[in-house]
């Protein structure tokens, strides 16, 4: 066992007995957690963050944990899949020191066992349910660990968890230690201002890095990728594991089905995405972990720290939309070594291939320069509304307004006036009822309905109806109901790496048999897809302005075409806006991000839906001298843009007073540095008329047929 004076020897042996020494970040994290203060650990994927935080937490409370009859340590993960995987990894270690571990989420409840676990792995929603129904089971909690904290920062579910931690401390009548972990947090202090206002955490940061060895390939087909993977497999007779990230569930299904048919691995080609059933995902994770040679095609579901073993090669089938996702994905590779082998593919069917190449280069540039930033802590009202309803419903009676105000007091922006307005709106919506005399609020019919529908604990966007996909009586997963319009008996489609032929269709279920041949239809999953991080779009602009376009990608012919296509905009001054006429509109290359371009388009009196991440289209050239230089100057148009994203709202955002919802939606605009920076640049810029760039589509990177390199 490596030396660590801060750990009880038995704990050190259990967690680190197989290692000759601790990593510097692990040693620093152990010292910090042992102090009892809040801690934020920032370290790369696969760096041992879980052990670095859990080991000292267990060591601090070892005697209590061994004899505990309820949870002492809560481990919060943002997804059920990560909860299950974390439990699977820590259970054997904790068994060595006679500490019970367990899981609590919508599909499993180990707290109901005769002897409950002392370390409980759960989700934010399940913690809410526990405080709602069984808070006495949390009476012994001393430490809360939050994994993958970046996914919860500035999100509705993150604000829900933040208030839940406050509720837990109020119930316990004492402070608890909270530790968070992430591989991708730009500002640890901002993270804690969001989760734990008024508390300054100890920050442990791992300065070590792994060199990325990227290969960018342009215009590849499924067959070309299969050919390359076969060459890699043959060159490594000892086995090779490849993790492929695709940017959509449909692409996952189609790519994995194609690779099964065209590689020598066959059944060793696996698929993992959120529409697959839990059993299917768990089977994929277990098989991929155990196999010596395998290919797994996944969406962002495998970005997180789920243990799938050592990955030899990461393939990106389309560029991620921001640095956080990029680092999570490449960080999955070669955990045992120093370098990351990355194949970054621009698929044949993607229109705007040149922009995709530029996107990869911008991501690599951000990593090389350490140019990472995120929005400052946002004021999120939807989850505040949800927590007010959760608390009042849990109380099963009337709750004092002053108690609610006190509960929310650490967040100074949640003023008594704000709380009162939300309460009044909930009364008007029949979710709550007001006491006839006292300043108290209790549940009403609408609130009871939220409990009955199990929506009272949820801060997920309102989703569409889904139908189940079955084969041989086994549920493979669920897809949006809109697909019933095209799924008829005899139709073949790709799902979960399989070719399936429809046998029968019902309103809530599609029964299938194994299919062969070409697919007749492509499954539609809905949604607008993730928007690009505006700082990434601006990095692409920086590369063009400074003529930093790399030429070591693709063939010489492809490189020549890239430079030729970009020549009208390469080397322009940062203070210039290139524009051209495409025969119908004036296209302005702003590289300001989609939402800001939409706002400027609305400000100019045009349809904001025509804007893209890179451009805005107008009937006449833009006059930058009239453009507001600060975001506040666009306020009335920001709400117009936000209305385009109304489908992303949660139940509780839709229950907010109008002014609170507007205030929340404006927060992102005001607190995202890249937005303010881009607008300030454009407001003082001059227009430069350029020749219309050829072979460029500065629109969406979604899959579509177009010219290929």
N, C-alpha and C positions, 0 to 999 in steps of 0.2 A: 504494500500500500504506500502511495506517495505521502510524504509528510504534510500534515496540516494540523497545527496545534489547536485550531478553532473547532475541529470536529471531534465528537466522541469517537474513540477508536473503532468501535463496532460499526458505527455509521460510515466512517471513512473506508473501512474494509468492504462494506456492502456496496457502496457506490463506486469506489475507485480502486478496489483491490486488484483489478486486472491491469492497472496502469502504473508505469514506472515513475511518472511525475505528473503534476497538475499543470495545465496551461496557465499562463499569467492571469488571464481574465477570470478563470475559474477560481484561482486563489484569491484574487481581489473580491470576487463576488461572495465567496464564503466569508471573508472578513466583514464585508458590508452587511450581509444578511444576519450574521451572528450578532451584530450590534443592536439589532431590534428596530432600526430605523427603516423607513420606506426605501426601496432600492429599485433602480431601473438598470437592467443589464442589456447592453447593446452589443451584439456579436453576430457573426455570420451564421448562416444555416449550417447545421452539423457541427457546431463548435462546442457542444456540451452545455448549452444554457440551462436545460431542464435540470440536469444534475447539479449545476453550479448554484441553483437557487433552492431546489428541493432538499438537497443533502444538508445544508446548514439549517433549513427550516425544521427538518426532522431532528437534527442534533439538538437544537434549542429546546424542543418540547418532547424529547425522547420518552421520558418516564410517563408523561401525560398521555402520549400517543399509544404506548404499549397497553395501558390500562383503560383507555378511553372507551366510552359506550356511545359516543357520537362524534361527528367530525371535529377535528382540531385544526386541520389544514385543508383549505379549499383551493383547488386548482381549477381555474376558469379558462376554458378554451373556447374559441369563437364558433366551432362547428362540432357536430356530433362525431364526425369522422375523426377529428383530431382528439376528441375526448376518448374515443374507443382506443385509438392508437397509443395515446399517452398512458392510459391504464395498462394496456398490454405490455408496455415497456417498463413501467415502474413496479408492477406487481411482483415480479420475481425478486427484485432488489429489496423491496420492503418485506417480503416473506422471510428474508434472511435475518431480519431483526424483529420478527414477530409483530409487525404492524400491518393491520388490515387496510386494504385499499378497495375502493369501489367506485361505481359510476352512477350518476343520476342525470337522465335526460328523458325525452318523450318516449323512448323505446326501451328503457331499462331503469329500474329503481332499486339500487342495492341498499338504500336506507330503510326499505321495508323488511330487510332481513332481520332475523332474531338478534344477531349481533351486528350492528351497523359498522360501516368502515370508519376508521380514524382519519384517513386521507381520502377526501371525496373529490373526484374529477367530474366537472359539470359545465354547463353553459350559462350565459347570463340569464336566459329565459327560465331555466330550471331553478336558479337561485331566486328569481322572482317568485316562482311557484312555491318554493320552500318558505320564503318569508310570508307568503300569502296564506298557506295552509298549515305549515308545520314548523314555525319559527323556533319552537322550543328545542327542536333537533339541532339547532345551530348555536346553542347556548355555550358550547365549549370552544368555539372557533377562536384561534389566536392569530393565524396568518392566512392571507389570501394571495395566491399567485395568479397573475394574469399572463397568459401566453399569447403570442402574436398580437401584441397590443396595438400595432400599427393599423390592424384591420378594424379596430374599434374607435380609434382616435377620430374625433370630429364626425362621428356617425351617430345615428339615432340609438343603435344598440349600445354604443359606448357611453352615451349620456345616461341611458337606462342603467348600465352597470355602475356608473359613477354614483348615481343616487342610491342604488341598492347597497353600495358599500357604506354610504352615510346612514341608511336605514339600519343596516346591520350593527353599526357602532352605537346608534341610539338605543337599539334593543338591548345590546350587551352592556350599555352604560360604561364603555371603556374604549380606548383606541385600539385598533388592530394594526398589525404590520401588513402592508401591501407591497408586493414585489411584482414588477412587470418585466417582460422579456420581448425582444424583437430583434430582427436582423436589419430592419429598415425603418428607423425613426430619425428624422432630420434634426429634431430639437427635443431632448429629454425634458427640459424644464417646461416647454409648452405642453408636452404630453401630460405632465403632472398638474399643470394649471387647469387642464381640462378635467382630469379625473379626481384630483385631490387638491383643490384650491386652498392656498394658505400653508401647504406642507411642502418643504423642500426635500427632495429625495437625494440619496447618495447615488451617483451615477458611475457605473462600471462600463468601460468601453474597451472592446478588443481592437487593438490597433493593427493586428496582423491582417494581411490580405492574401488572396489567391489570384494569381495571374490568369487572366482570361486569354485563351488562345482561339480567337474567332476566325471562322471561315464563312464568308458571305457568298451565297450562291443564288443566281438570278434565273427566274423562269423555269424552275424545276416542276416536273409533273410528279404524280404519285409513283409512276414507273421509275423515274430517275432517282427518286429517293430510295425506292426499294433496291435498285441496282447498287447504289452507294452503300446502303446498310449491309447488303450481301458481301461486298468487298471488305467492309470493316469486320464482319463476322468471320470471314475466311482468314483474315490476317491475325485473328486472335483465337487460336484453337482452344485456349483455356476458358473461353466464354466471354461474352460482352453483353452489357446491359445498357439499353438506350431508352432515354425518356424524351418523348416528343410532346411539345406543347403546341396545341392548335388554338386559334382564337375564337372558336365557336364549337358548340356541341355537335352541330351538323357536320362540321369539318372533321371532328373526332370520329364520328361514325363512318364517314365516307373514306377517310384516310386509313383507318384501321382495317376496314373491310378490304380495301385495295391491297394493303400490305400482307394480309393473310393469304391472299390469292397469289401474290407475286414474290414472296420471299420463302426461303427454306425453313422459316421458323413456324409457319402455320399457326397452330394453337398457342404458340408462345407469343403471339401478338395480342396484347391486352388493351382494354379501353377503360377510361375512368372519367366520368363527368356527373354533374348533379342530377340529371334526369334518370340515371340508372338507379335501381332499387338499392337499399342499404346492403342486402345480401350480395348483390352483384359487385358493389364497390369493395366490400370487405374481401370477397373472393379474389378480386384483382390485386388488392394490396398484399394479401397473403401469398399469392402465387408469384407476384413480381419480387417480393422479398426473398422467397426461397429459391427461385430459378437462378441458374448460372448464366444462361443466355436467354434474353427476352427483350421485347420491345413493348413499351406502354405508351399509348397515345392519350393525352389528358388535356383538360382545360385547366383553369386556375385551381381546380380542386386539389391538385398535387403540388401547388406552390408551397403549401404549409409544411410544417415539420413532421408529417406522417412518415414513419420509418419504412422505407422501401429498399433499404440496403444501399450499398455503394453503387453509384451510377457512373458508367465510364464516359458516356457521351450524352450531352443535351442537344436536342434539335429544336429550334424555334421555327415553326411553320407559320410565319407571319410575325411581325414585330409587336412586342407588348406596347401598351399605350402609355407607359410611364416607368420611371426608374425603379420604383418600389417593386413592381411586378417583375421587371427585368432581373433585378438582383435576387429575388426569391427564386426565380426559375434557374438562372445559371448557378446559383448556390447549391443546387441539388446535386451537382456533378462532383465527382472525385473528392469526396470528403477526406479520404485517406492521404491524398497527395496535395501538392502545392498549386498545380495548374488545373484550369477548367477547360476541357475541350468542348467548344461550342460550334455547331453548324447552324448558321442563321440563314434561313431559306426565304427567298421571295417567290412564292408560288406562281406558276404560269398564269392562273386564272385571275390574279389580282391586277386590276387596272391601277395605273399609277405606280408601276414597278420602280421607277426612278425615285419617287418619293419614299417608297418603302426602304430602298437601299440607304437613302439619306437618313431615314428614321433609325435604322440600325447603327449607323455611324454616329448619330447624335446621342444615342443611349451609351455607346462605348465611350464617347467623349465626356459625357457627364460622369461616368464612373471614373475615368482616368483623372479628371479634374476635381473629383469630389464635389461636384456642383449639385447638391441635393437641397431641396427646400420643400416646405409644405405650408399649408394655410395656418395662420395663427389660430388659437383656440376659438371655436365657433360657439355662438349662443344658440343652443338647440332647444326649441320649445316643444316639439312634438313629443319627445320622450318625457319631458316634464309633465305634460298633460297625461301621458300614460301612467306615470308613477303616482300622480294624484289619484287617478281612478283606482289603481292597484291598491294603494294604501287604504282608501276609504272602503273598498269592497272587502279587503282583508279584515278590517276592523269590525265588520258585521253590525255596524251601528253608526252613530253620528260622530264626526271627527271635527275637532276645533280648527277653525281657520288659522289661529295663532300657532297651532302645532304644525300645520303644513308649512307655514311661513318659516318657522324655526328649522324644520327639516331641510328646507331649500336654501337656508341663509348662507352657507359657504360660497354659493355662486351669487356674487353681489348683483349681477344683472337680473336675477330672478327676484325682483323687488316685491314687496307686499302688494303693490298695485297690479303688477303682472299676474301674481298668483290669484288675486281676486277676480281679474278679468277672465282668466281661464275657468275658474270656478263658476262664474256667472254664465259663461257660454255653455258649460257642461250642464248646468241647470236648465238653460233654455233648450238644450238638445235632449232633455229627459234622460241624461246619463246619471245625473245626481239630483238630489232634492235638498232644498234648504230647510233647516229647522225653523219652525214658525216663529220662534222668539229669539233663540240664541244664535251666535255666529258659528254654527255648526253645519256640516254637510254630510249627508248619508247617501246610500245607493238608491237609484231609481230603476225603472223597468229597463231603460236602455243599458245601464251598467250591468244588470243581471244578464241581459242578452249577450253582452260581450264576454261574460264569464262562461255562459252556456256554450258559446261558440269557440271558447278557449282563445279568444283574441285579446283578452285583457293583458296578457303578458308579452304580446308580440309587437315589435317595431320593424317588421319587414314590410316592404311595399305590398299593396293589395295586388294579388296575382290573378291570373285568368284561370278558368276552369281547365282541369287536366283530365286525361283519360289514361287508363292503365294499359300497358302492352304485356300480353301474356304469351307464353309458348309452353305447350304441354302442361298446363296448370300452374306454371311457375311465373311469377311476375318479374319481368325484366326491368321495368321502370315506368315512368310516366312522361307523357308529352302533352303540349297544349292542345286543347279541344278543337282549335281551328283546323287541325289536320284531318278531322273526320270528313271534311269536304272532299278530300282526294283519296282517302284510304277506303278502297272498295275490295271485295273479295277478288283474289287473283292478282292484286297489285303488289309489286315487290319494292322494298325500301331497305335502307341501311340503318341499323340502330344497335348501339353497343358493340360495334365490331362484327356484327352478324348481318347477313342478308336474310331478310324475313319476307315471307309472302302472306298476305292477309287471307285468313280463312273465314272469319266472320267479324262483324262490326256491331257493337251496341253503343248506347249513349255514353256509357262510362268505361267501355272496355273494347280492346281490339285483340282478338285471338289470332295467332300466327303459327305458321310452320316454317321450317328452314327453307330458304329461298336460294335460287341460283341465277346466274346471268346478271344483266344490267338492271339497275334500279329504275322503276317507272316514275317515282316521285321522290322529292327531297323533303325531309321533315322540316317544318318551320317551327322555330322556338320563340319567336316574338322578341320584343325588347329592342332598344336602340343600340345596344352595345356600349361598352365603356368609352367615354370621351377621352381624348388624349390629354395628358398632363400639359397645361399650357407652357410650363417651363421646358418641356421637350420640344414643342413646336418652336419656341424661341431659340433653342439650341440649334435646331436645323437652320434657322435664319442666320445665326451667328456663323455657322460653318460656311454658308453661302457668301455672306458678306466678307469673310476673311479668306475665302477661297481655300478652305481646309478640307475639301472633298478628297477622300482617300481614293487612290487609283489601284489598290491591290485587291480588287474584287472583280469576279467575272473574267471573261475573256477580253483580249485587247479590243475586239470589235465592240463588245458591250461597254467597256470603259470609255471608248471614243464616243459612243452614242450618249452616254451619261453626260459627259462634259459638253457635248454639242447641245444637248437638250437644255442644260442648265446655263449655257453661255449668256443668254439675255439678262440673267439676274446675278451671275457670279461677279463678285468684286464691287458691287454697289455700296454706297455709303450706308451706315446704319441709320442715317437720318433721311433716307429716301424710301418711297413706296413705288415699286415698279407696277405698271398697269398696262393693259392692252385691251383691244376690242376683239371679241370673238365672233362678230357678225350680228349679235343681238344685244350684248351687254358689255359694259366696261368691267373687266376683271381686275381687282386690286389684290396683289400679293402682300398681305399684311403679316402673316405668320403670328397672329394674335390669339389663336385658339378659337374653337367653334363658338362658344357662348359669347365671347366679346365681339367676334365678327357678327353674330346674330344681333347683338345689341346695337352695334354701329349701323347695321343695315336697317334696323327698325328706326333708329334715330334719323336716318336719311329718307325715311318714308317708304321703304320697300319691304318686301316679304322676307322676314328673317329666316325662313326655311331654306332660302337659296344659299345661305352662307355655309362655308366649310371650315375645317380646322385652319386652313391656310388663306382662304380668299373670301372676299365679299364682292357681290355682283350688283352693279347699279346701272341706271339708265344714262347717267352722265358721270364724268370723273368726280371723285370725292374732293371736297374742299376742306383740307385738314385744318385750316385756320379757324374754322367755325366749330371744330370738334372739341368737346370738353376735354380738358387735360386730366381731370380727376373723375373717378368712378361715380361720385355723387351727382355729377352733372348729367349722367345717363339714367338716373333713378327711375323715371317714369317708363323708360324703355326696358329696363331690366325685368320689371314685372311681366312685360309682354313676352320676353324670352322665357322666363320661368314657367309661364303658362304652357309652353310647349312640352314641359316635362312633368305635367300634372299626374301622369300615370305612374310616376315613381313615388308618389306620396303614400304614407302609411295611414291606417285607420285614424290614428290619433292626430296626425297633422291635419287631416280633414275635419277634425273636431275642434281645432283651435279657433279663437277669435280671428277675424280677418287680418287685423293689424299685427297680431303675433305671427301668423303664417307669413305675411309679407316681410316682417322684420327678420324672421328666420331665413327665408329664401334669399334675402339681400346680404346675409352674413358672408357667404362664400365670395361674393363679388368684392366686398370691402376688405377681406382679410387674406386674400390670395395675392402674394407679392407679384407674381407673374402677370396678373391682370392689370394692376396699377402700373407696372413697369411698361407693359406693351402700350397701354393707352397714352401714357406720358410720351412715349417715343413717337407714336402716330400723330399726336396733336401738334408737334413741331416739325413734322416731316414735310418734304416736298415731293410732288409727284414726278415720276420719270416714265415717259412713254417708251415701251420696249416692244420689240417684235414678239408676237405671240409665241411662247415656248412650244416647240413641237414635242409630241409624244409625252406630254405631261397632263395628268389629270389631278389637279390640286384638290380633289374632293375627298370623299370617304375612301378608307382603305378596305372596305368590305369587298368580298369576293364578287367579281364581275368580269365578264369577258372584255378584253381590250387589247391594244397592241402589246406585243411582248418583245423583250430584248433578245 
